[in-house]
């Protein structure tokens, strides 16, 4: 036999509302926990001029979510009082501008405070089967302090060092949020 407890307001011993409901299934969480700050950004247009074997910062010109105004100039910066563990993810799609199948390596790199994070890079190696368009995705969890900032970089190798790769606009994304706990 199931039991049902019906309340519209759950309070702590001091009379402070912890959870409340409007009676229609919508409730308000007053526990003070949330996965924020949270952000999601994408490239607003194709990014050209990505030179072979060079590390290039990816421009994310469109913010779809930015709960705490912590994302600007293609970087996420931890605001005052928001230090903690963060889940971060990015996906990049790159193609050769010539339409020739000569893409041989694609590497996504998380940069923390201006330098490559712990030599971490996520890459797809196509040297045994060159391609025209490639995608690389990665996620990680980082412990970040106030004022730490994260940026996304790409390294591409074109056959013959053609210096002609393009990061494809809306297919390049960068997102993250603070973990609860």
C-alpha positions as a Markdown table, in Angstrom:
| # | Residue | x | y | z |
|---|---|---|---|---|
| 1 | Unk | 0.0 | 0.0 | 0.0 |
| 2 | Unk | 1.4 | 3.4 | -1.0 |
| 3 | Unk | 1.3 | 6.4 | 1.2 |
| 4 | Unk | 0.8 | 10.0 | 0.1 |
| 5 | Unk | 2.0 | 13.1 | 1.9 |
| 6 | Unk | 0.6 | 16.3 | 0.7 |
| 7 | Unk | 2.2 | 19.7 | 1.5 |
| 8 | Unk | 2.5 | 23.0 | -0.3 |
| 9 | Unk | 5.4 | 24.2 | 1.7 |
| 10 | Unk | 8.3 | 22.3 | 3.3 |
| 11 | Unk | 10.1 | 24.4 | 6.0 |
| 12 | Unk | 13.2 | 24.0 | 8.1 |
| 13 | Unk | 13.1 | 24.3 | 11.9 |
| 14 | Unk | 13.5 | 28.1 | 11.6 |
| 15 | Unk | 10.3 | 28.4 | 9.5 |
| 16 | Unk | 12.3 | 29.1 | 6.3 |
| 17 | Unk | 10.8 | 27.6 | 3.1 |
| 18 | Unk | 12.9 | 24.8 | 1.6 |
| 19 | Unk | 10.5 | 23.5 | -1.1 |
| 20 | Unk | 7.2 | 25.0 | -2.1 |
| 21 | Unk | 4.5 | 24.0 | -4.6 |
| 22 | Unk | 1.7 | 26.0 | -6.2 |
| 23 | Unk | -0.6 | 23.0 | -6.1 |
| 24 | Unk | -0.4 | 22.5 | -9.9 |
| 25 | Unk | 2.8 | 20.5 | -10.0 |
| 26 | Unk | 5.2 | 23.4 | -10.2 |
| 27 | Unk | 7.6 | 23.7 | -7.3 |
| 28 | Unk | 10.3 | 26.1 | -6.1 |
| 29 | Unk | 13.6 | 24.9 | -4.8 |
| 30 | Unk | 15.0 | 27.1 | -2.1 |
| 31 | Unk | 17.8 | 24.8 | -1.1 |
| 32 | Unk | 20.4 | 27.0 | -2.7 |
| 33 | Unk | 21.8 | 24.3 | -4.9 |
| 34 | Unk | 21.9 | 24.6 | -8.7 |
| 35 | Unk | 24.2 | 23.6 | -11.5 |
| 36 | Unk | 25.1 | 27.2 | -12.1 |
| 37 | Unk | 26.9 | 29.0 | -13.5 |
| 38 | Unk | 26.1 | 27.2 | -16.7 |
| 39 | Unk | 26.9 | 28.3 | -20.3 |
| 40 | Unk | 26.6 | 27.1 | -23.8 |
| 41 | Unk | 28.1 | 28.8 | -26.8 |
| 42 | Unk | 28.6 | 28.1 | -30.5 |
| 43 | Unk | 30.5 | 29.6 | -33.4 |
| 44 | Unk | 28.3 | 32.2 | -35.2 |
| 45 | Unk | 30.1 | 31.7 | -38.5 |
| 46 | Unk | 32.9 | 29.7 | -40.1 |
| 47 | Unk | 36.3 | 30.5 | -38.8 |
| 48 | Unk | 38.9 | 30.5 | -41.6 |
| 49 | Unk | 42.6 | 30.8 | -41.6 |
| 50 | Unk | 43.4 | 27.8 | -39.4 |
| 51 | Unk | 47.0 | 27.0 | -40.4 |
| 52 | Unk | 48.3 | 23.5 | -40.5 |
| 53 | Unk | 50.2 | 22.4 | -37.3 |
| 54 | Unk | 49.4 | 25.6 | -35.5 |
| 55 | Unk | 47.3 | 25.9 | -32.4 |
| 56 | Unk | 44.3 | 28.2 | -33.0 |
| 57 | Unk | 41.8 | 29.6 | -30.6 |
| 58 | Unk | 38.2 | 28.9 | -31.6 |
| 59 | Unk | 35.8 | 31.8 | -31.6 |
| 60 | Unk | 32.4 | 31.2 | -30.1 |
| 61 | Unk | 30.4 | 34.2 | -31.0 |
| 62 | Unk | 26.9 | 33.1 | -30.1 |
| 63 | Unk | 25.8 | 32.5 | -26.5 |
| 64 | Unk | 22.8 | 30.3 | -26.1 |
| 65 | Unk | 23.0 | 30.1 | -22.3 |
| 66 | Unk | 25.0 | 32.2 | -19.9 |
| 67 | Unk | 23.3 | 32.1 | -16.4 |
| 68 | Unk | 25.9 | 34.2 | -14.6 |
| 69 | Unk | 27.4 | 36.3 | -17.4 |
| 70 | Unk | 30.6 | 34.3 | -17.1 |
| 71 | Unk | 31.2 | 33.7 | -20.8 |
| 72 | Unk | 32.7 | 36.4 | -23.0 |
| 73 | Unk | 35.3 | 36.7 | -25.7 |
| 74 | Unk | 35.1 | 33.0 | -26.4 |
| 75 | Unk | 36.2 | 32.2 | -22.8 |
| 76 | Unk | 34.5 | 31.0 | -19.6 |
| 77 | Unk | 35.7 | 32.7 | -16.4 |
| 78 | Unk | 34.9 | 31.6 | -12.9 |
| 79 | Unk | 33.2 | 34.5 | -11.1 |
| 80 | Unk | 33.7 | 35.5 | -7.4 |
| 81 | Unk | 32.0 | 33.0 | -5.1 |
| 82 | Unk | 31.7 | 30.4 | -7.9 |
| 83 | Unk | 34.9 | 28.2 | -7.4 |
| 84 | Unk | 34.4 | 24.5 | -7.5 |
| 85 | Unk | 34.2 | 21.5 | -9.8 |
| 86 | Unk | 33.0 | 22.1 | -13.4 |
| 87 | Unk | 31.9 | 19.8 | -16.1 |
| 88 | Unk | 33.1 | 21.2 | -19.5 |
| 89 | Unk | 32.5 | 19.9 | -23.0 |
| 90 | Unk | 33.3 | 20.9 | -26.5 |
| 91 | Unk | 32.9 | 19.6 | -30.1 |
| 92 | Unk | 34.6 | 21.0 | -33.2 |
| 93 | Unk | 34.0 | 20.3 | -36.8 |
| 94 | Unk | 36.8 | 21.2 | -39.3 |
| 95 | Unk | 37.0 | 20.9 | -43.1 |
| 96 | Unk | 39.6 | 21.7 | -45.7 |
| 97 | Unk | 38.7 | 24.8 | -47.7 |
| 98 | Unk | 39.8 | 23.3 | -51.0 |
| 99 | Unk | 37.4 | 20.4 | -50.9 |
| 100 | Unk | 40.3 | 18.0 | -51.2 |
| 101 | Unk | 40.5 | 15.0 | -48.9 |
| 102 | Unk | 43.7 | 16.0 | -47.1 |
| 103 | Unk | 42.8 | 16.3 | -43.4 |
| 104 | Unk | 45.1 | 14.0 | -41.5 |
| 105 | Unk | 44.8 | 15.1 | -37.8 |
| 106 | Unk | 42.3 | 17.0 | -35.7 |
| 107 | Unk | 43.0 | 17.9 | -32.1 |
| 108 | Unk | 40.8 | 19.7 | -29.5 |
| 109 | Unk | 42.6 | 21.3 | -26.6 |
| 110 | Unk | 41.3 | 22.8 | -23.4 |
| 111 | Unk | 43.4 | 25.8 | -22.2 |
| 112 | Unk | 43.3 | 27.0 | -18.6 |
| 113 | Unk | 44.5 | 30.5 | -17.8 |
| 114 | Unk | 46.3 | 30.8 | -21.1 |
| 115 | Unk | 48.1 | 27.5 | -21.3 |
| 116 | Unk | 47.2 | 24.0 | -22.4 |
| 117 | Unk | 45.6 | 22.2 | -19.5 |
| 118 | Unk | 47.9 | 19.4 | -18.2 |
| 119 | Unk | 49.0 | 18.6 | -21.8 |
| 120 | Unk | 45.5 | 17.4 | -22.4 |
| 121 | Unk | 44.4 | 17.1 | -25.9 |
| 122 | Unk | 41.8 | 15.0 | -27.6 |
| 123 | Unk | 42.5 | 14.0 | -31.2 |
| 124 | Unk | 41.4 | 12.1 | -34.2 |
| 125 | Unk | 44.1 | 10.7 | -36.4 |
| 126 | Unk | 43.2 | 10.2 | -40.0 |
| 127 | Unk | 46.8 | 9.7 | -41.4 |
| 128 | Unk | 45.9 | 6.2 | -42.7 |
| 129 | Unk | 42.7 | 7.5 | -44.4 |
| 130 | Unk | 42.7 | 11.3 | -45.1 |
| 131 | Unk | 39.3 | 13.0 | -44.9 |
| 132 | Unk | 37.6 | 16.2 | -46.0 |
| 133 | Unk | 35.6 | 16.9 | -42.9 |
| 134 | Unk | 36.4 | 15.8 | -39.3 |
| 135 | Unk | 34.8 | 16.2 | -35.9 |
| 136 | Unk | 36.5 | 15.9 | -32.5 |
| 137 | Unk | 34.6 | 16.0 | -29.1 |
| 138 | Unk | 35.8 | 16.0 | -25.5 |
| 139 | Unk | 34.5 | 16.4 | -22.0 |
| 140 | Unk | 36.3 | 16.8 | -18.7 |
| 141 | Unk | 35.8 | 17.8 | -15.1 |
| 142 | Unk | 38.1 | 20.5 | -13.6 |
| 143 | Unk | 38.5 | 22.0 | -10.2 |
| 144 | Unk | 38.4 | 25.7 | -10.9 |
| 145 | Unk | 39.2 | 28.7 | -8.7 |
| 146 | Unk | 37.9 | 32.2 | -8.9 |
| 147 | Unk | 39.2 | 34.0 | -12.0 |
| 148 | Unk | 40.4 | 30.8 | -13.7 |
| 149 | Unk | 39.4 | 30.9 | -17.3 |
| 150 | Unk | 38.9 | 28.2 | -20.0 |
| 151 | Unk | 39.3 | 28.5 | -23.7 |
| 152 | Unk | 39.1 | 26.0 | -26.6 |
| 153 | Unk | 41.9 | 25.6 | -29.2 |
| 154 | Unk | 42.3 | 23.4 | -32.2 |
| 155 | Unk | 45.3 | 21.9 | -34.0 |
| 156 | Unk | 44.9 | 20.6 | -37.6 |
| 157 | Unk | 47.3 | 18.8 | -39.8 |
| 158 | Unk | 46.6 | 19.1 | -43.5 |
| 159 | Unk | 48.5 | 17.0 | -46.1 |
| 160 | Unk | 51.3 | 19.1 | -47.4 |
| 161 | Unk | 50.7 | 21.7 | -44.7 |
| 162 | Unk | 48.2 | 23.4 | -46.9 |
| 163 | Unk | 47.1 | 26.0 | -44.3 |
| 164 | Unk | 43.6 | 26.0 | -45.5 |
| 165 | Unk | 41.3 | 24.5 | -42.9 |
| 166 | Unk | 38.0 | 26.0 | -41.8 |
| 167 | Unk | 36.2 | 25.5 | -38.4 |
| 168 | Unk | 32.5 | 25.0 | -39.4 |
| 169 | Unk | 30.3 | 27.6 | -37.7 |
| 170 | Unk | 27.4 | 26.2 | -35.8 |
| 171 | Unk | 29.0 | 22.8 | -35.5 |
| 172 | Unk | 31.6 | 24.2 | -33.1 |
| 173 | Unk | 30.2 | 24.3 | -29.5 |
| 174 | Unk | 31.6 | 24.9 | -26.0 |
| 175 | Unk | 29.5 | 24.3 | -22.9 |
| 176 | Unk | 29.8 | 23.7 | -19.1 |
| 177 | Unk | 28.3 | 24.0 | -15.7 |
| 178 | Unk | 29.3 | 23.9 | -12.1 |
| 179 | Unk | 28.7 | 20.5 | -10.4 |
| 180 | Unk | 26.6 | 20.4 | -7.2 |
| 181 | Unk | 28.4 | 19.1 | -4.1 |
